[in-house]
Amino acid sequence: MNKIMPAIALTVALTLPNLAQARPLKLTTMLTNYGGDGAYLAIYLTNAQGAYAGSLWMAGRKSKYYAHLSGWHRATGGNPAEINGITGASVGAGRTLEISLDLADALFDAGYTLHVDAAVEDMRDSPNEVAVPLTTAGAKTPVRGRRYVSSLAYSF
Amino acid sequence: MIRLAHRWPGLVAGLLLLVLSLSGALLSIFPIVERLSSVQADALSTAELAERIQAVHPEVEQIRRRPSGRISAYWSENGVPRAAVIDPATGREIASADPNPFERWLTRLHRSLLFGDAGRMVMAAGAAAMLVLAVSGTALIARRAGGWRRWFSPLRGPLATRLHVELARIAVGGLLLSSATALWMTALTFDLLPDGPSSRLTEVEGGGRTGMPVAGMDVLKRTPVSQLRSLSFPDPADATDVFTLKTDRGTSHLDQGTGVLLAWSDPSAWQRVSETIDMLHTGRGAAALGLVLGFMALSVPVMAGTGFVLWFAGWRARPRIRGNVAAGRAETVLLVGSEGGSTWGFAATLHTALSAAGQTVHAAPMSSFEPARYRQARRILILSATYGDSAAPASARGFLDRLKFLPAAPSAALAVLGFGDRSFPGYCAFAQAVADVAEAEGWHMLVPFRTVNRQSPQDFACWGQSLGAAMGLELELAHQPVRPAAFPLTLVSRRDYGAEVQAPTIILRFALPKSPFWLRLTGRGFGRFVAGDLLGVLPDSSAVPRFYSLASGERDGFIEIVVRKHPAGLCSGQLFELRPGDAINAFLRRNPGFHAGRDAAPLILVGAGTGIGPLAGFIRANARRRPIRLFFGMRHPDSDFLYGEELEGWRRNGQLQRFDTACSRARQPRYVQDALRGESAEVARMVREGARVMVCGGRDMAAGVSAALADILAPIGLTPALLRAEGRYVEDVF
């Protein structure tokens, strides 16, 4: 089990009017046994208009592979500042990535979408592995990804 | 120094290199298998290929071509990302695009021992060790062979050494390439080298129109599949998205509505280099080269094994000097120049004898020579071998330079003893040079320069006596060279000659003992031997072996020597007592300087008396009928014509072209050099055509032969010395 506790509150990255109210969120991503090397995962948000709003986590430390996370890479231009301090190891097949972060209340039920882009060496890139609306009601309801993520769930 | 840089990386990284090389060799098979099993579509254009695939999978997102020619497509089906290997002829899927799990596992083992980044660093250290080993090993081989141009010169020595060096000479190029490229790739992985594209093209946007069929796009039509790396399709819902085409030459972006080339970027020089290096290392795109490299990698386990055996044998044979006195307190300083360790053995004997005589002795390698530290020293004794023709042995590196730059000769007296093998041209050349330089520097010589031929205990004991006399003490040096364990040899037959001419001589034939493989590999058994090697016989009641030239090779299936009875000779006396069924204790000593070799060069063999032994062995082994001429000197044909019948038989079946004899007790006495002179035209012709001259017998005979040969060769502008330098004139003299 990869349990990662980022110390940095993510509210910093997401500039919104009422930052004061934030709540701790636990994000659990379980991977399938896809039979390959460790997966690179980019976890980020887009707003109601579909525009990039900020990154939550980057699993995988070698920036040269980030281009394979094409949704995230296109949105950010691969800018390392976007994931400064919120980067961890890639996640092996069948493993679970667990991250805790503080997310502003205003992001919930406001049309934001939580994205996961996934890539594995020598295997099919999966840019929109998961795309799930960020809602209070959606918490604790696991979502299945397309190829590498067997379930993604967030809870307060 | 180079030897250290070879030994320690080898010992420390040995196991790692085993894993690296075996996994690498296995991995090298995959690219060629993929290449052979892929349908090649090089004649097709990218436009046609894309159209075919799009017809089957309208939602295709990307087409990739591997250097093997294998084409795979990536698309979505009901929102699920899919991928498959594609038959370019039909555009249909033929296999899963997921990598072979065994290959994946092997790759991870090869690059990281299955341990992520930490494992990668360990494996990179393994690759670095391989690189150091390859470089230092190359230098060692060149030094051993006596220069780069003699890289492939024939090898001599025990099995483990030959195996190690023989494989290295063939594989070192591949190992250098594989290890250097491995380090480059690791550096790339850890972002230590730039690898990015020269410019970013993420901002390219299309003109807003969609729907141009791929079959109509000029750029795609002009790009043959052989150049294709990948083609990414735009998101049809996003009119500003573009086609991205990657080829061997760079990356281009095409408008999805018009097919027009919007932007182009060349790969950076770094990227090109990295791609080439990736290809060289993995064999992807150069499958045949990959297979060759993989094959070369297979030599690593063998070299690791033999390397360990060599180190272990040297470690076992290392000197153990007890009671060594500190440099500052010793009256006698003993400096040793040794390559393989045998000179250290002599030094240990000398150390023990001097200590027993009440001396304080400090023994050290010559390379640690530091006269300022020898405050109490009254004499300095130097025992040194020679490496190659005239170079310093491993433990004496830099000694000559230090000697030359001494401000003044030390007050301590000096004695130099050289160790070498008379059958090589540069006999004791390094020790001689040390003695010459020291004398020129004005050092007082305690005893004159002397030499020890082939680790002769007698030579050493003799020098010990004169040293003892100079020091005013009784010095008895009974040295037993480090030697392999003796084997009991059982006599099979004996033939007696020469009693009538006061030269009793016997040809003794012993049964071949069996020795286990491990002993043969470490050179400690009766493994391989050929005629010309030496048999060390240990007489009863003496620890000092006597050496006899072997008249047979391992392939003959027996061990044969020729022994002349010496008046009051301990060993020959005992051998003359032997009857079939009796046994002696003996061991093998290789004598590479006096082998006939396996080439086809003609041989001129010259021998007298028991010197016929190895020469007869060469002729007996001459199954390939290389031209051999023999000149044989004896006393009287009726009495000591050793191998008389065999020689006649060999001549008849062509193993021996011709032989001439010279008889010193005949009515008209002749010596073998006279026989040689009688055939001078023929001898000169053979030498001109590349013949080797091999002489075996007593010292006086050898001198006579050398003089005769000098006269014979003068008209064709050659001398025995010139031939000797080329290895074409060798002597085995006793």
Interface residues (C-beta under 8 A of the other chain):
Chain A: Y34 G35 G36 D37 G38 K62 S63 K64 H73 R74 G77 G78 A89 D122 M123 R124 D125 S126 R146 R147
Chain B: Y74 G79 V80 P81 R82 A83 A97 D98 P99 P101 R104 R108 G116 L188 T189 D191 D195 G196 R200 T202
